[in-house]
Amino acid sequence: MKTVVILGAQWGDEGKGKIVHLLSDRADVVCRYQGGNNAGHTVVSGGKKWVFHLLPSGILKEKKACIIGNGVVLDPYAFSEEMTLVQNEGVDTASRLYVSDRAHLIMPYHRALDSMYEESLGIGTTKRGIGPAYSYKYARIGIRLCDLDEREYLEWITKRALDEVNATIVGKYGRNPVTVREVMDALEEYGEIMKGYVTDTSRLLAEYLKEGRRIIFEGAQGVLLDVDFGTYPYVTSSNPVTGGVLTGLGIGPGAVGQVLGVVKAYTTRVGEGPFPTELEGPTGESIRERGCEFGASTGRPRRCGWFDAVAVRYAVRVSGVQALAMTKFDVLDGIDRLPVCTGYRIDGRDTDRFPANVFVLERAVPVYEEFAGWESTAGVKRYEDLPAEATRYIAALEKLIGVPISIVSTGPDETETIIRGPLAVDAG
């Protein structure tokens, strides 16, 4: 099967954008399958930096078809801004960008609710309406792209949604109510923005698969933020795991070929939630500065820590990851000793398992094994040119995690990459 899933195997921000962009050269189609514009996939090409929140990271590659699946919640205003950005830079998107007609829309009241919830709950969301949009989807009061041409239906579903919206906005937070007219006006704008992009992407993908196209399925966030398998409740509102590909794009399990997880050579996390290997002090600050660890979507500083093999091993298991791409390897250059978490000590007992409950994970004390550091790997493009200490570090992580590290990124540009093994999109 000439398909590969590329997903984050930590708490997001692993560098998926670079890996998808890089491998898009070898693919025909790139598909986003979940999340919304809370994602921030960074691509550096030809010295220019791009940050994509909704558009698949293959959009810069000419003639590559790009799909936004039904599992994505879509804000047309954010979509329009991103489209304008790439088009102004000369990127041709005509007849190669498709959005699922079953994708749910992020409404202005979703963004308002998200801000209110964040003020009271403090989960660490981006306040872009992602969580409320997914909540309304499952409450059966969401609005989809396929609904935009059905005015009678829109008025009916809008009234149902506003019963819930205003009960919260007015009843709980004392704000002014949202009117049907306001919503209908927004939906009219949405229809104009999305005109020409909306189609049955599940059917389109079925055709591509039948033709034997090389396809990349691009995940947002990371496995440890998955709503079911992540550190709940400090999670995203969708399923970044491989299972999310099937429901987020409308394809069967047989369509999934290789699963490639993306990890950093260390660990980061944004917002609240447990983080056993977190570094508080000069070393953590140094990694943050050298790795430019500030959120692509929010600008928030990321929490930094040592590599956690327990967490990554868990992410590999629940997503069926067969190989890893390791990014920001060069950020560790010059550090004398590199601790790697190989287990946890919880309530006086040692374990190699990743706990389900966040209070248990908060009590986890990492058990470390130390490895010698190296001088420089920046810009290295051949595995045999890496320092011996660096290859020993990689080999040790492969043994601890149980899958090969097939790609090593030694810098932000797509050219600063070592590819060690065959990939599904290389298939003839």
N, C-alpha and C positions, 0 to 999 in steps of 0.2 A: 504494500500500500504506500503510495507516494504522498503521504500526509504526515505532518508533525504538529503536535500540540506543544506550544511554548508557554510555560506558566511559571509563576514565582513560587519558589520552594521555601521562602522565609516569610517575613511580615511585609511583603511588598517592597517596592523601590530597589529591586535587585538588578536592574539594568536590562529588563526585557526588551525595551525599545531598541537598544543597540543590536541585540541578538536577532530580533525579528527583522530589522532593517537590513542587517548583514545577510541573513539567509534568504531574504526576499529576492536577491539576485538569482537564486536557484529555484524559485517558486513561480507559479503562475497566478496564484490567488492568495490573499491574506484576509482573514476573518476575525473580527472582534466578537466574542461570544457572551460577555457579561460585563457588569459594572456600568459606569456612566462617566460623566466628565469629572468625577472624583479621581480618575486615573491621571497619571502624568508620565507619559513615556518619552524619555529624552533620546534624541538621535543627534549625533554629530557627524556631518558629512561635508567634506571639502572645506573644513574649518568653520562651517556654520552650524549653530546649535538650533535645533527644533524641539519643541515640546508639544506632543499630541495628547489631547484629553479624550477625544472621541474617535478621530480618524485612525484607522489601522496604520501601524508603523511602516507598512510597505508603500504608503501613498507617494513617497518621493521617487519610487522606482517606476520608470515609464512602462506603460502597457501592462502593468500588473492590476488585475481586478481586485477591488477592495470591497469587503462586505461588512456591514454592521448588523449583527443578528438580532433576533427577537429577544434574546436574553439581556440585551443592553437596554437601560432606561435612557431616553434621549431628550435632551434639552435643545430644541431647535435654535434658540438664540446662541447657545454655545457652539452648535454645529455651524451656524452661519458665520460666526466670528472666525472659526478655524478654517473654514472653506475660503473665506476672503483672504486670510493670511497666506495660505499656500498658493492661491491663484495669483495674488499680487506678486509673488516671487517666481511666477512663470510655470508653476506646476499645473499640468493639464489633467483635469479630473473628469473630463467629458467622457461619458459612456463607459466608465470603468469603476464608478462608485455606486454601490447599491445599499439601500437600507430596508430592513425587513418591515413589511406591512403590519406585522404583529408586535413590533416593538412598542413598549409603553412610553408615554410622554411624561416628562417632568413638567408639571404645571407651576405657575407662579406661587400658588398656595402651598405646594410641596416645599419650595425654598423657604417660605415664611415659617412653615411648621418646623422645618429642620433647624432653623435658628432658635426657635423657642424651645424645642426639645434639648438642644445642645446646652442652652443656658441652664436648664433645670437638671439634666442628667449627666452632662460632662463626659460623654463617651469618646469624644475626639473626632467628630465628623468634620467634613469639609464645608458643611452648611449649604450644599448645593442641591438639596432636595432629593438625594439619592434614596436614603432610607424611607422617607414617606412615600415616594413613588413606588417602591417595591411593596411597602405595606398596603397601599391602596390597590395594587395589582392583586394581592392575595386576598384582600377584602372584597374583591369583585366590583370595585368602584373606580378602577383605573380607566384611562382613555388611551386608545392605541392609534397608530397612524392610519390603519385601515378604517377607522371611524370618521375621519375628517370630512368625507364627502357625504355623510349621512346626517343631515341637520336634525331631523326628528330624533334620531338615536342620541345625538350629542346633547340635545336639550334634556332628554330623559336621564341620561347617565350623569350629566352635570348636576342636575337637581339632587340626585341620590348622593353624589359625592359631597355637595355643599352642605347637606344635612350633617355629615360627619365633620367636615372642615369647620363650619361655624360653631358647632357644639364645642369644639376645642378652642378655636381662636377667640370666640366671644365668651363662652362659658368658663373656660379655664384661665385664659390669659388676658381677658378684658379688652381685646382689640376690636376694631371695626369689622363687621361681617363682609364676606366676599359675595358679590352679586353674580347672578347668572349672566348678566350683560357683560361684566368684566371678563368672565371666563370665555364666553363666546367670541368676544373681540380678540382675545389672545389666540384662540383656536383658529380664527380666520387668518391671523398672521402666520401661525404655524404652517397652515396649508400652503401659503404662498412660498414660504422658505423651503419646504420639503418637496415642492413640485418637481417632478422629473427624476427623483432619486428613489422613490418607494416602489418596491416590488415584492413578489413572493420569493424571498431569498432561499428558503428551504428547497423549493423546486429548482432554482438556479443552481444551488450546490449539488443537487442530485444529478443534474446534467453534467456539471464539471467532473464529478466523481466517475460517472459513466465513461466520460471521455479520457479518463486517466490523468487529469490535470494534477500538477504538484501544488499542494495546498498547505498553508500554515494557519493553524488555529491559535490566535493570540489572546492570552488571558490577561486580565488586569488584577491589581492587588497581588495577594499571595495566599498560599494554602493555609498559613497560620492565621489568616484573616477570614477564612471561609466561614459562612454563617453557621454551618453544621460542624465543621472539623477544626475551626480556629479557636482562639482563646476567648470564647463567648463569656460575657457580652461585648467585649472589646474587639469587635469584628466588623467586617463590611456586611452589606445586605444581600449578597449574592454568593454564587458558588464558583470560585476560581479553580477548584479541583477539576480533574479531567471529566468527571461526570457532568459538569456544567457545559461542556462542549456539546453534548448530545441534546440537552434540553434548550440550550441557548442558541442553537443553530438549526434544530429540526433534522438531525441526521441520526442514523443508527450506529451502534457500537462498532460494527464492522468497518466503518469509515475512518476510525482512528488507527493510524499506523504507529509511529514513534512518539513517545512522550519525553520531551526535553525540559528538565527543570532548570531554572536559573537561580543561582545563589551568588552572594558576594563572598569574598575571601574572609570576611568577618561578618558581623550581624548588625542590622539597624532596625529601629522601630520608630514610628511617629505616633504621638498621642499617648493615651493612657493604656494600661495593661501590664501584665507581668513580663519581665525580661531578665531571666536568670543570669546571663553573662554580661549585663550592662556594666560599662566602665564609667565611673564618676571621678573625674580628676584630669590631670594633664594628658594622660595617654588617650583617653576618650575624646578630649577636646582636639588633640592633634589629629586623630583619625577623622574627626568631623571636618576640620578645616582642609586637610589634604584631600579628602574624598568628596569635598563640596557637598556635604550631607545636609542639604536643606530641601524641603519638599518641593517637587516640581509643580504641584498644584497649589500649595498653600504658602510655601516659603518657610514653613516652620522648621526649626532645627531638629534633625533626627537624633535620637538616642543611639549611641554606638557601643558595641561590645565585641567580645571575642567570638570566634566561630563556635556555634552550638551544634555538634554532630547529633545529639539526641533529637533536637527539634527537626533538623533536616532529614534524618532517617525516618522520622514519623511522616513528614510531608511526602517523602518518596514513596512510602508504603501506601498511604491513602489515595495517592494520585497515580500509582502505577508508573512512576518515573523510571525510565530505562537508562538515562544518561543525564549528566549535568553540564551546564555552561557556567563557569566561574568568572565573575566580573570583578573589576577594581583590585586585581591582584597586585598591581604596582603601588597601591596605597599603603601596603604593608612594608614596602622597601625601607630598609634602614632600622627596623625595630629588632633589637637584639634577641629577644625571646618571645615566642608566639604560643600562648596557652590555647588549647582547644578543649572544649567541654566534651567529655566522653561519657558522663553519667551525672545523675543528681543524687544528693543526699537529702531526703525529706523526712523530717521528724525522726532523725537518727538512723534511718535505713537507706541503704544504697539501692538505686534503681536505674535501669536503662530505658525506662518507659516515659513517654510524654504524657503528663496528667491531663485529664479532661476538665477538671475544675480549676478555675483561676486562683482561688484561695490556696489550693494545694500547690500550684505552680509558683505562687508568690513565696512559699516557704522553701522552695527548692534551692539548695546550695550547690553550685556547679562543682563537679569533680574534674580537675584539669590534668591534661598531659601536655608537657611543654616541648616545643620544637625550636631548633635554631633558626634565627632569621637570616636574611641575605642583604646584599648591598643594593642591587638595582635590577629590576625587570622591566622598567618603563620602555614601551615601544617594541619589545622583543616579539618577533613574528614566527620563530621556529622553536619547537619544544626543546631541541637539543642545545639551544643557545641559552636556556635558563640556567641560573646557578644551581649547583647540586642540592643546596639546602631547599631551594624552591621546589624542585622535583620531588624531594623527599616529603615535603609538606603535602603536595598534591597526592602522592602515593598513599600517605597515611590517611588522608581524608577519604580517599576512595575505599580503603579497607574498612574504615569506621562506618561509612554510609552504605556501602555494598553495591554501588554502581560506579561506572567510569566517569571521569571528568573529561568530556570530549572537546570542550572549547575553553580556552583561557584567554580572558581579555586583559591586555597589559596597558591600556590607555583608552581615552574616550572615543577616538575616531575609529570608524569601522575597519580601517586598515591595520590597526594595532591589536591584532587578534591571532591566536594560535588555534588552528583546527586540527584535532588529533585523530578523529575517527569518522567513519562514513555516517551520513545522515539520510533520513528517508527522502528528503527533497533532492538528493543526489541521484535517486534511482532513474534508470533510463527507461 
